[in-house]
């Protein structure tokens, strides 16, 4: 156990540092700031109920677009970058379990995504809600966003073990499935990560295009998908060579 922790801790730190370094981080940080713009415009106009506008901002922009893209790029990079430059071979040669390595990579990518996404989301919420801001109205959307991000990071980590184009696949999923098919098909949203994130984020505030389920169920679904993806990635590293 002590030896495993001695391997895991440096891997987590190095992965997190790598994910937050470089021009990619700057581009993702600018993308994370996008929700602040409509929040400022709304605050200047104030023609809609703040709670309704905030719910719409979360369900239509923050979770399915901004958070999804940031998490997909970072999640794919956690393993994909080391696969491309060959350093993944050094990690795989350590005695640490493949499952432990994948969990560490996913946690590092989730941390990086949270660091980029949380401050702008909080600012957007405070600007939008103004005097009506309460901890619950800010924290529930954050919880939905971060849980969806964990799921995106885990799934794209798995994709990076089976394909050299995990970001492309992830973006196509966001645009074609979540942004199109799952938006209009009544049952397709049950296969949408963003839909379950919206259930947690804005349930009880405004009708959302999401599965008709309670927030605890949505939480269980997202956690289960993340766990399955992590396990699949670990098995892929154990049983076959990376593509």
N, C-alpha and C positions, 0 to 999 in steps of 0.2 A: 504493500500500500504506500509506504513512504517513498519507495523508488518510483512508483507510478506517478505520485504527486510531483516528484522532482523533475520528471519529464514533462508533465502536463502544464505546470505553471509557466516555464519558459516558452513553451509552444503557444500558450494563450497570449502572453505578452508580446512575443514576436509577431504573431499573426495580427493582433490588434494594431500594433505599430505599423505594420506593412499596409493594412487596409486603410489606415487614416493618413497615409503619407502619399504625396504626389498630386499631380494635376487632376486625377480622377476624383480625389476627395473634394477638391475645390468645385468641380462641376456638380458633384452630388450635393454639396452644401448649398450651392445656388439653387438647385432643383428643390431642395427641402425648404427654401425660403419662399417658394411660389405662393403657398397659401396665405402668407402675410399680405400679399397685394390685394386680393379681393376683400380681406378683412378690413384693411385700411379704407378701401373704397366704400365698403358698406358703412363703416363708422362715420364717414363723411356725409353719406346720404341718409342712412337710417330710415328707409322706407318700409322695411320688413321687420317682423318680430325678431329680435336678436337670437332667441333660442332656436327658432325655425331656421334662420340663416346659418347658424353655427352647425346645426344638425345636417343641413344640406351640404355645407362645405366639407364636413367630415365624410359623409357617405358618398359624395360625388367626386371629390378631388383628393383629399388627404389620404384616405385608405386605399382606394382602388387605383390611384394613379401615382401620386408622389411617393408614398411609402412603398408601394409595390415595386416601382422601378428601382428605388434606392436599395431595397432589400435584395432584389434579384441580382443586381450588379455586384453588391458586396458579398452576398451569399455564394455566388458562383466563383468569386475571386479567392475566397478563403482556401479552397483546395485547388482550383483551376490554375492560379498563378504559380503555385509550387509544382504542379504537374507540368506546366509549360516550360519552366526553367530547370526542371529535373531535381529540385531539392526535395520533392516528395519522397524520393527513393531513400534519402537519409532517414526520414521519419519512419518509413515503413521497415527500416532495418533495426529500429529500436525494439526492446522487449515490450513496450507499451502496447496494450490491446488496440486493435483497429477501431473498436467501438469507442474507446476512450479518446482516441485521436479525433475521430469524427465529431464527437460531442464537444470537444475543446474547440475545434474549428467553427462549429455552428455557434457556440456561445460567444466566441470572439467576433464573428460577423454580426451576430445579433446585438452585441454591445456597441459595435461601430455604427450600425444602423440607428440604434437608439440615441447615441450621442449626436448624430446628425439631424435626426427628425424631431426629437422631443422639444428642444428650445423653440424652434419656429412654430410648432403646433401649439405650445403653451401661449406664445405671444399672439398668435392668430385668435385663439380662444378668448384671451383677455381683452384684446382689441374689439372683437365682435360683440362679446357679451357686456362689456363695460361694467356698469354698476350691478348687473344681474349675474355676474360671474360668481359661481360657488365651486367649492372643491369637487363636488360630484359632477357638475357640468363640464369640468375640465378633465378630471381623472378617468371617467368612464370612456370618453373618446380616446384618451391616451392608452388605456388598457386594450381597447379593441385594435388600435393601430399597432401596438407593440406585439400583441399576440399574433396578429396576422403577419407581422414582420418575422417573427420566430418561425412560422410555418413556411414562408417564402424562403428564408435562409436555409432551412433544413432541406426543402425540396430541391433548391438549386445546388446545394452541396451534393446531393445525390446525382443530379443531372451532370455535374462536373466530373463524376466518376464514370459516366457512361457515354459522354459526348464531349467533343472539343468545342461545341457551340452552345453551352448552357445558357448564356445570356440571350442568344437569339431565340432559343426555345422558350425561355421564360417570358420574353417580350411578346412573342406570338401568343402565348397563353393569356397574357394580360390584355392584349389588344383584341384578339379574335374571339377568345372564349369569354373572359370576364367582361370585356368592354362591349361585346356584341351579342353573342348567343345567349349567355347567362343573363343579359339585361332584359331580353324579350321573351325567352322561353321560361315558362313557369317553374319547371322542374330542374332546369339546367343549373340554376344557382346553387343547387345542393353540391355541386362539384366546383364551387368557387370559393377560394380562400378569402377573398375580399368580402364576400357576402356574409360569411360567419363573423368576420371582424366587425362588420356594420351592425350585426345583431347585438354584439356586446357594447358597441360604442353609443348607439343612439336608440336602443329599444325603449319605448315608452315616450319618446320625444316627438317623433314624426314617423309616418309610414315609410318603410324602406324597402328597396328591392332586395330582399334577403329571405332565406328559408324561414318558414313559419315555425320557429322554435324558440325556446327560452335561452337566455344568456348562458346559464350553466351548461346546457347541452352544446351550444356553440363553442364554449371553452373546451369541453371534452373532445369535440371533433377536431379542433385545431391542434390540441395536444396530441391526439392519436395520430393525425397525419404527420406531424413533426417527428414523433417517435418512430413511425414506420419508415419514413424517409431516412432518418439517421441510421436505423438498423440496416436498411437496404444498402446504403452507402458503405457501411462497415463490412457487410458481406461481400460487396463488390471488390473492396480493397483486399479482402482475404482470399477470395476464390479466383480472381483473374487479374491480369495486367490492366493498367489504365490505358484508355485509347490514346 
